[in-house]
Amino acid sequence: MAHLNVDRVSVDIEGRRIVNEVVFSLERGQFLGLVGPNGSGKTSLLRAIYRVLAPRSGRVEVAGDSVWALSPRDVAKRLAVVAQERMGEFDFTVSELVGMGRTPHKRLMERDTASDFAIVEESLRQVGMLELRDRQFMNLSGGEKQRALVARALAQQAEFLVLDEPTNHLDIRHQLELLELVRSLGVTTIAALHDLSLAARYCDALVMMKDGCVIESGSPQQVLTAERIEAVYGVRARLSSSENGLAIEYNLPGK
Amino acid sequence: MTVSARSASARLALQLQRIPLTMGLPLLAAVLLLSVTLAVTIGPVDLSMMTAWRIVLAKITGTTGDWSMAAENIVWMLRLPRVLLAAAVGGGLAIVGVAMQAVVRNPLADPYVLGISSGASVGAVLVLGLGWFGVFGIYAISAGAFLGAVGAFALVFLIAIAGGQLSPLRLVLAGVACGYSLSGVTSLIVLTSDDRELARSAMEWLLGSFGNTAWADLGLPLLVLLGGGMFLLSQSRALNALLIGDDSARTLGVDVGRLRIMLFIVLSLLTGVMVAVSGAIGFVGLVVPHIVRMIVGTDHRRVLPVSMLLGATFLVWVDVGARMLFAPAELPVGVITSILGGPFFVWMLATNRWKPRET
């Protein structure tokens, strides 16, 4: 059974079709990259997958269960999300924020146990944030914030990870470290990514979207061709194989 | 504030956060108990703390002692119910403020700002001026205030939700708008009434007071405070998650829609009952949670119980001030909280304690 099954999912926002009849599936332990230009519907599709945005039609199944048939709490136990989020006016310390990852596992009034603290500590260590545990989240740099949110998702101990542009705000080193980390977890992962070279290097499979539709899906070699990149992104691309996979050089058309 | 002072206060806050609740809460409870005791002894007739306690114990166990009947009446009939009601209302308003701020994700929210106190005022003035809700007898003012509070909360909620998504900003704006309109309605009723006394009695109620509190007035507020407090505490983790955003809360397994509706019901009940028994006392729900967050951080598992105890202690002392500052005349409690609260609000804005949302 596929771990994630997206079956003809369509999403409408204010009467406009944002995601159109998207179909793909993902095996356990696979890392799938969702690529496509701004406004191609990646974030909306992910929101439908993690049960925040109700699809107009279609089904999203995690391990055979439709996410909309499960309670939010049961979904949160199986699926952890790192989204592009802005904190409001209230600030938490890093360890409080990461500790929130334990929320779906706790019953009413249940206190944090030693094992919760151990999980939080381990999650912080994995993203290299242990030293910053007592800092206020809002005072962190963009990259540190992103890593703290990844740690929160790790503390959720879900079997499935959804990442919406996780490498945003990260410098090159942290981009590589983050994707290496996610790979090493061996958890089924779906991530919206902007950098096609990184996507090719770390993902088992890619789904390329444009205007809400899947243009192509399959292995990175299959999906990423110069013609397709030009058709989807409107840029000329020159692909060459490199030591670590794929090097892509871009140019605006006509240059 | 200088940089070093700021970091010193940050360090202090961090150390205070490390104090376990199992130590901090009994300490705060002890301070509250001491405050209640002192508040009972302070007044035109001086009593010792010992006498006060012996009278209370004798009353509970049904024995008598060597004190005067007057002392017994002052402690048992006049001062203790009043002080306890002040404590209950202070604790109640403080936790209502905490939860409302989480719901609208804005530290400037409280029953006053969201227009709910104004709704209660309309209800109370309808009773005082036009004799509505007469079926509730001596509880008519309370019933009117309660219905007004619930009605105003519902109105604010509906206006805010009319655009589809319930955004925190819309809720605050809807609250401010309703607050103004409802205050206008209150003034209209008072000014067009034939009853000359209404302006004075309405004013008295609007400014909030614990005068003339009897034991019978205590049951409902205490019950609602305990019930509401337990409910909010049980939702601490969900409230924490709500503070980082609706989507994030959902991905952490919180049923945000259901939580908002339940909070709406519990907060209307809490505010309605507290305002009904005491009048419109502003700013407690604003000042206390803010100070508490500065000390213990943002986690509701700490903020809620600490706010409840601190809010109770705060209002006990404000009420002592109301009785003593211009004795024998009595100030309305709401006057003191407003005089303290207004500048506090300005200070919050000026010191950037309240930061506009980063984009």
Interface residues (C-beta under 8 A of the other chain):
Chain A: R47 Y50 R51 V52 S71 P72 R73 D74 V75 A76 K77 L79 A80 V81 A83 E85 R86 M87 G88 E89 F90 D91 F92 T93 E96 L97 M100 G101 T103 P104 K106 L108 M109 D134 M138 Q156
Chain B: L14 Q17 Q101 A102 R105 N106 P107 P168 L233 S234 R237 A238 N240 A241 L243 I244 G245 D247 S248 R250 T251 L252 G253 V254 D255 V256 R293 G297 T298 D299 W354 K355 R357 E358 T359
